[in-house]
Amino acid sequence: MSNSESVETRINRLHKDGLVDMHFDLPLGLQWRGDQDVIAKEFLPEFVAGDMGVLGVAIYVEDRFLDKALDVALSQVARLHTGVAYAEQLVICRTFAEIRDARTRGQIALLLTMEGAEPLGTNLELLRIFYELGLRAISLTHARPNAAANGGIFAANGSPAEGLTAFGRDLIRECEALGIMIDLAHLNRAGFEEICSLTSKPLIVSHTNARRYHDVERNISDEQIKAIGERGGVIGINAILVSPDKANATLDRYVDHIEHVVNLIGTDGVGIGFDFCEFLWQQMSKTNKEKMETKLTTPHFLPDLGNHSHARNATRRLLERGWKDDAIEKFLRGNWMRIFKELL
């Protein structure tokens, strides 16, 4: 057997139980595309090609719709349910048992998340409504401030000094009571530290990168990585903010982020949060792209890790870098599944 065949055999074995990606903007993509069968036609083939097992699919409200954030969020949930109805291989799950059963049946489990608490306004009761609709993880902010917290900006410094609001603190307590995973993605430093002090269960960062390689406040510092590790949490490594410059936005640098987190907190603290969003970028007008780059940053998409069908490339590179099967299995699936079992 050749070396390449041996590697492919190992990838097949590592992928056979499915990968977990904790951040994908599928609901926003469905909002932009009116086709009811777009999941089945465009996304499902990529999920299958990459051996996806579980996907965290995030409600996100754009700046232009903040005045009707609740309506937009509910519409995204409705579109998700409609789209899943056209794809029997997908199922929306609410508990670890449902995820496990879906995987046993060979289905891909979708876990509803929320990126930015804007749809809740300042009404804590709405959190319970979204929980009943299937919400199982929430990050309080994106880059902008809202009624719950302040976000970390896409620069090395300059984020707001204030962390959570009174509503944000109540929201965090209610999340722990209900069983909604608390996601520290996009939070500024003060908010991150407050949530750590207010909570006791494992915390997650669904999608981020290490500031070691891309020094913006939106990313996660070594101290924050260690804080997540101390709580038994998991950090999903993002394929978007791998490097501030295009030349170093590579698959190897993506693996560098994984290895950096492992060096700080061990193999139990790393997962995947790909955040594949090039499909959204391609649909944006030139004007809107320029606005996005001015407000946030210029994304450098990885040519060999740009959508879920490329997931095997990441696994292959981990193998080439000498990682053993048991560690890779944790990165691809095991660590997130442990969190689901404990928190859902």
C-alpha positions, 0 to 999 in steps of 0.5 A: 500500500502506498503512503497516499493510500495509507493516509486516505485509509486513515482519513476514512477511519477518522471521518467515519463517525462524522465531524463536528463544526460548531459555526456555520452561517446557514440560516443567514445564507437561507435568508439571502437565498429564497430557494426552499431546496437550496440546502438539499441542492447546494449545501448537503453535497458539501456536507456529505463530501466532508463527512460532516456529522454535526453542524452548529448553524447560527442565527445572525442579524445584519446591521441593516435589519437591527430594527426588526431583529426578532422578525429576521431571526424567527424568519431564519429559523422558519427557513431552516426548518423548511430547508431541512424538510427537503433534505431527509439526511439532515435533522435539527437536534436539541439534546445529546441523545438526539444527536447520538441517535441522528448519527446512528441513523446516518443523519447529519445533526443541526444544532441551532445557535445564535450569534449576537443577542439582538433578537432578544432585545432586552426581553429575557422571556424570549430566550425561553421561546428560542430555547423551545425552538431549539436554540442550544448555544448563544454568543452575546455579540458580534463586533458591535455592542448591543443590549447584552454586551460589547464585542471585540473589534477586528483590531489589536486594540480599541474595543469598549472597556465595558463588558456585560450589561445588567441584562447580559448578566441576567441572560448568562444566568438564564442560559446556564439554568436552561441548558444553553451553551455559553459561547464566548466568540466575539466578546471583548476582554471585559465581557469574557472575564465577566462570563468566566466569573459568573458561570461554573459550567464548561464554556465554549468558543465556537469559532475563533483564532489565536491572537498569536497568529492574528492579533485582533481583539476578536480573536483569543489571547493565550490567557483566554485560551487557558481560562477555557481550558481550566473550565474544561471547555472547547475552542473551535478553530476558525478558517477565516482569520488565520492570518492578517496577510494573504501569503500566510493564510494557508492550511499550514497556518490553520493547523498552527492555530490548532497546535498553539491551543494544544500547547497551552491547554492540551488535546481536550480543548480543541475543536472545529469552528470553520465559519465557512462564509465565502459563499456569502462573500461571493453574493455580496456587491462590490460596494457591500464588500468594501463596507464590510472590509472597512468595518471589520477586516479583509477576509483571506479565504483558504483555497484548500479549506473554503467549504465543508467539502474540503474538510479532508484536507485539514485532516490530511495536513494534521496527519502529515504534521505527525498527529496521532489518530486519537488526538485528531479524533478529539479535534474533529469530533470527540471534544465537542461531543463530550461538551454536548453530552455534559451540557445538553 
